[in-house]
Amino acid sequence: MSNNPTPNASYSLTLRIKIHNKPGKLGEITTAIGRASGDIEAIDIVSVGKDFLIRDITVNAFSEQHDKEIVAAVSAIDGVEVIHTSDRTFLIHLGGKIETVSKIPLKTRSDLSMAYTPGVARVCEAIAKDPEKAFTLTIKKNTVAVVSDGTAVLGLGDIGPAAAMPVMEGKCQLFKEFGGVDAFPICLDTKDPHEIVETVKRIAVAFGGINLEDISAPRCFEIEDRLKNELDIPVFHDDQHGTAVVVLAALINALKIVGKRMEDIKVVVNGVGAAGVACSKIVMAAGVKNIIGCDTTGAIYQGRTEHMNWVKDWYARNTNPHKEKGTVHDVIKGADVFFGLSAPGVIDVNDLKNMAKDPIVFAMANPTPEIMPEDAAGHVAVMATGRSDYPNQINNVLCFPGIFRGALNCRASRINEQMKLAAANAIAGIIGDDELHPDYIIPSVFDKRVGEAVAREVEEAAYASGVARRERTDKDSEF
């Protein structure tokens, strides 16, 4: 089963087929697609001729090669002609996925005189006198820059800024759909951390927040730290903190199911990059004391010298209290929890058998996790992945729209640890104790309650921790 992925919409194609009017032809086509392991989503009639039909058949596959196999299977049927095929994923990206829309009509001279010259001059002067008014009188109030250099895009790696644009556009869509936040993709043609910091600082005047995305480690740590110190608006590296918040939310609920406490568990993290470090930090802030990180060299411990950098040096000083050494297969023995933020197939069933009773496994490598759920079944108490076609998807969209919504609402100067912990608890709290189930520890990304709850709790945490700059009695209409 693990060698046969589930067909899904990301490899969806529409075949336009000319079918000669002979009995049973449609049945032959559907049978051929089924034998090729395609999943038929829709069949539509496009036109009818004297002795033929033209139909559109939409099919889900699991790879580009699988798409070709399905087309070949249909083409081989006598009396059936594949006129053309359309890749539905490429179609939705034609011309990009987002656009700028005017919020007010410009239909009369008076509309124009207020929106632009001469009326706009009065608004400019008001901001010049009081720069804080930019938060109410410009898009700064509700707009986030999604910034990337294209060096660590999804599972694709360093593909460059132009190739990163479709991902950043998608991120902007998610901001709008799930948080009501306007966002714009900014892909920078430089890998120099200093240039990235200086560029973001210079454009930040137009934005209420900065979301860093798909920037490789360890550069991402330096870039984020500098921007947080040098800007007065929230800076959030979603690959680190978004992942960490959702992981903590899932862990809170998974521990309820197995009846264990944060303080008592042993956690093994495989992959000590941006997400792995952030996940480690947030669960430590939530009470975990025994956490061990592993990279391709093995366990990280104080005194290790090979393949280290300044981030791993910090990790070595602050984790692995018993200085365990060896490979991930060595240190996973007796572990209660495994976080995989690394690569496919790095652990196996024997590793699960060596874990503590009722193990929790979050295998988050995408698209193929560290161990497939089918292989782990029967050996784990709770399983989560980063995929949408299995239960318990660890998906950052549960987190970042609500976090920025809450931060923008109260004009927060930063997103701090208290706000991230509040977000994790808000996500976990969506699922009541009576609803918890090994296959339901994290809410659906389409659960509308999530964004609202996260925004509310993040805003409260911002006020409680002193980073909110908007008086609660303020009204946007008062200038």
N, C-alpha and C positions, 0 to 999 in steps of 0.2 A: 504493500500500500504506500509506503513512504517513497517508492520510486515512481508512483503514479499520482501526481498532484491533482487536486480537484480543479476542474474547469471553472473559470471565473471571468467576470466582465472585463478585466484588464487585457485579456487576449480575445476580445469579442470581435467577430467580423460578420458582415452582412454579405451574403452571396446573392447576386441577381442572376436568376436561372431561367432559361427558356426551356419549357417542357413541352414536348410533342404530346398532343391529346391522345394518349393511350391509357387504358385502364391500369391502375396500380402503380403509375410512375411516381406519384408523391410518396407512396408507401416504400418504394425502392430507395428513394432519396433519404427519407427519415431513417430507414434501416441502415443504409450506408454510413450516415453520420453517427448513428448509435454505435455501430461496429468500430468506427474510428475514435470512439470515446468522446465525441463531441456532445455538448449539452444544448439542445435546441431551446431558444428563448422565445422566438416568435416566427410565425409564417404568415406572410401577407401577399395578397394578389395585387400586382402592379397594373397589369393590362391583360386583356383577353383577345386573341386573334381567332381566325377561322379554324385553324387546326393546331393552335398552340396556346399556352399560358405563360405569362412571365410572372414569376414570384420572387419576393425577397425573403430569404431565410436567414434569420439571425442566430448565430451559434457561438457559445462560449467554449474556449479552448484553454490549454494551460501553458502554451509556449508558442513562439512564432513558427517553430518547426511543426507543432501540432496543427496550427492553422493550415499549413501547406498540405499536410496529410489529409485533412478534412476536405479541402478543395480537390485534391487528387482523387479521393474516393468518390466524390459526386461527379466529377468530370468523366470518370470511367464508365458511368451508366449510359447504356445505349438510349438515344433519343432525348438526352439531357445535355444542354449546353450552358456552361458557366460564362455569362456575358462579361461580368466583372465582379471584383470583390472590393469591399471597403473595410478598412480597419477602423472600428468605431472609436477607439481611443485616440487615434490620430485626428479623426474628424472633429472631436470636441476641442482640440487644440488649435484648429485653423484660425489664424489671426489673433491668437492669444485667448485667454479665458476671462480677462477682466477688462473693464473700460471705465472711463471717467464720465460721470453723469452730473449735470447741473441740478442743484437742489431747488432753484427758483426759476420761474419762467422769465424770459426776456422778450416781451411782446410789445411793449410801448416805450416811448421816450422816457417816461418817468422810471420804468423798470431799469433802463440802461443808466440813467443819471444817478440812481441810488447804488446799483451794483458796481458801476464803474465810475468814470469821471462825470461830473465833479464831486458827487456825493462821497465817493470812497475816500477822498482826501481827509475828510473829518475823522473817519475811522482810523486811517493811518496815523494822524496826529495824536489820537487818543492812545494808540499803542506806543508811539514814540515817547509820550509823557509817562506812561505806565506800562512797561513791557509785560507785566503779568496779564494784561488784557489780551495778549496773543492767545491765551488759553481759552478765552471765550469768544473772541471775534475773528478767529481764523480756524483752519482745519486742524491746527495743533491740538485742539480740544479732543479730537477723536481719531487721530491718524497715527499709525505706526509704520516705521520703515522696516521692511524685511530685508536684511543685509547679508549677502554671501559673497565669497570669493570663488565658490565652486570647487573647493579642494576636498570636500568629504561628503559628496551628494549621495544620499540614501545608501544603497549597497554598491554604488558605481565608482566611488572614490574621486580622484582628482580629474574631473571632466571639463573644468574651466567655467568661466562666468556665463558665457552665452548658452552653453548646454544646461546650466543650472536654472535658467529662467523659467522653464515650465514648472519646476518644483516650487519656486518662489511665488509664481502666480497662483499656484494651487494653495499655497499657504495663505495668501491674501484672501482667497475665496473663503477659506475656513475661518479666518478672523471675522469676516463679515457675516457669514452664515450662522456661526455659533456664538459670537460675542457682540455682534452689531458694531464691530470696530472696523473703520476704514484702514486699509493697509496698501502699501505700494512696494513692488519688488525693486531692490537696488542691488545689482550684481556688479561687483568691482573688478576691474581688470588689473589686479595686483595681488601678489601673495605676501607682500611686505607688511608685517604687523603694524609698523609705524605709519606707513601710508594709509592703511585701512583705518586706523584710529584717527588720524588727522582728517581724512575724507569724511568719516562719519560725524566728527565734531563740527565740520563746516556745514553739513546739510541738516544737522539736528535742529536748527532753528525752526524748521517747518513741521517738526514731528513732536508728538506727545510721548513717544516711547520708541525704543530701538529693539527689534527682535533679531538677534544674530542667528544665523542658520547655516549648517553644513560647512563649517570652517574646521579644518583638521586640527587635531591635538598634536603637540601641546600648545600650538600658537593660539588656539581659541581661548585658553586660560588667560594669557597675557593681554589679549585684545579686550576681553570682557572686563578684566580687573582695571585696566587703564580707563576704559570708557566709563565704568561705574564711578571711578574717582574724579573724572574730568568733566562729566556731564551732570546736569541737574534734573534729568528725566530718567525714567526707568530703563535699564539695559538688561536684557534677559537672553541668555543663550539657550534656546529651546532644546537643542540636542542634549545638553547637560540637564538643565533644571526641569524642563517639561517632562522628560523621561523619568527623572527622579521623583517628581511629585506623584505621577501616576503609579510608579512602582511602589512607593510608600503606601498609597491608598489601597492598592491590591494586597500588600503585605499585611496591613492592619486587619483587613477582613479575612485573609487566609489564616492568620494566627488565631482568630476567633474560632474558625472551623476546627483546627487541630488542638485548641486549648493550650497554646503556648504563649509566653510573654517575650516582648522585645529583649528584656534584660538577660534572658536565659538562653537565647538561641545562638547557634554558630552559623554564620553566613559565609558562603564562598562566592566570590565574584570573579567570573572569567571574562577578561577584557578590561584593561585599566586605561581606557581612553576617556574622552570627554564624558560620555554617559556613565561609564563604570565608576569613575571618581565621584561624580555628582550623586549617583545612587548610593554609594558608600557613605558619603557625607550626610545625606538626609536621613538614612536609617540610623546612623550613629546619633544624630541630633534627636531622633525619636526614641533612643534608649538602647540600641544594639551595642554590645561591648566587644564581642568576639567576631571580627570580620577579617577575612583573608582574601586578598586580591591575587589573581594569577594573570600572567601574560604568556607569550609564547616561550619564554625562558623558564617559567614555573612560578612558584609562590614568591611574592614580594615580602621581604623581611628586613629588619634593621641590620645593616651590615652587608647586604647584597651589593655587588659592584657591577655585574655585567648587565648591559642593556638597561641602564637607569637614566633618568633625566630628573629635572628639578621637581616635577610633579610626582614622579614615583618615589623620590627621596622623601617628600612630605608624607606620601602614603605609607612608606616603610616605617616612619617615625610614629605614625598615629594609628596603625592597625596591627593585626597579627600579634596579639599580646603574648602568645606562647611560642612565638618565633618558629612556627611550623615551616618546613622546607619540602621541596620536591615538586612534582607535577600536580596539575589539577586533580589527577586520579588519586594522588596520595592525600592531599589535604581535604578532599571532599568526604573522606571517611568520617562518619559521625556528625556530618553537617546537617542542620535542620532545614536550611534554605540554600538554593543555588540560584544565582542571577547570571544569566548568559547574555553578554553584550559583545559577542565576539564573532564566531564563524560557525558554519554548519558542522554537525557531527562531532563536536569535541568531547562529548561524554556519551556513555552507553548504558545499557541496562545494568551491567555489573556495578557501575558507579552509583546508580540509584539504589541498588541493593546494599551498598556500603554506607549509605546515608543513615541518619537517625530515624527513629520510628515516625511515621506520617510525614515524609519529606514534602517540601514545597519547592517546585521547580518553575522558575520564570525563564524560559528559553526564548530570548528576544531577537536573535539574529534574523535578519530578513533578506530574502524571502524564505530561506530554509533555516529552521532553528537548530540550536545546538543538539537537541534530540527531538525527534518527531513525537507528537502526542500519541500516535498509534503505538509507537515502541515503548513509550513511558507508561501506557495504560496498565493499571494493576500494580504498579510499583511506586506510584506517588499519590499523596492525599489531595494535592491541588496542583494543577498545571496551568500555566499561562504562556502565551506567545505574543509576538507582535503582529500576527496575521489575523485578517478579518474572517477567515473561513474556519476558525476554531473558536471554542468558548474562551472567555477571559482575554480579550485583546488589550494589550498594553499600548494605548494609543494616545499620543500627546495632545490630540484635539480635545480630549477631556479636560485639559488643563489650561493651555496658553490663552484661548480666547477669553475665558472667565478671569484669569489672572490680570490680563491687560485691561479688561472691562472694569474690574474693581480698582486697579491702579489709576486709570484715567478718570474714573468717577470722582476720586478724592484728590486728584492732582498729586499723586505720590511722587516723591523725588527719587525713589528707588524701589526695587522689589527685594525685600530682605527675607531672612530665614523664617521669621514669624509668619510672613505672608505665604511662603511656600508650604509651611506646615499646616497653616489654616486651609489652604487649597486642597492638600492631601486629605485632611480630615473631612472636608466638605464633600469630596468625591466619594470617599468611603461611606459617609453617612447617608448617601442616597439610598443605599441598600439596607433595609431594616434587618435586625437580627433574625427575625422570623422568615426572611426571604433568602438569607445566605445559603449558598449551596456550592459545592466544589466547582461547579460549572458557571457560577454566578457570583463572583467576588468583586466585579467591577461593572459599573453601569454601561449601557450602550452609548456609543458616541452620538446617537440620535435622540437620546433622552434629554428633552428640553430643560429638565430641572437642573442638569449639571452646571451649565454655564451660569445660570442665575444664582445657584447656591455658592459656586466658587467665587463669583464676583462679590456677593454679599459678605462672605467670610473674609475674603482678602481685603476688602475695604475696611471692615472692622479691625482687622489686624494692623492695617496701615495706621489707622487712628490710634490704636492702643500702643503701637511702637514708635509713634511720633514722627512718621515720615509723610503723613498726609498734610497737604498745604491748603486745602480748601475748607473753609469754615462750613460746618454742617448746615448753618442757617443761610448760607450763600444761595442766591438764585441767579441763574445764568442771565436773566434779563436785567439784572442790576449792574450798572457799569460805573 
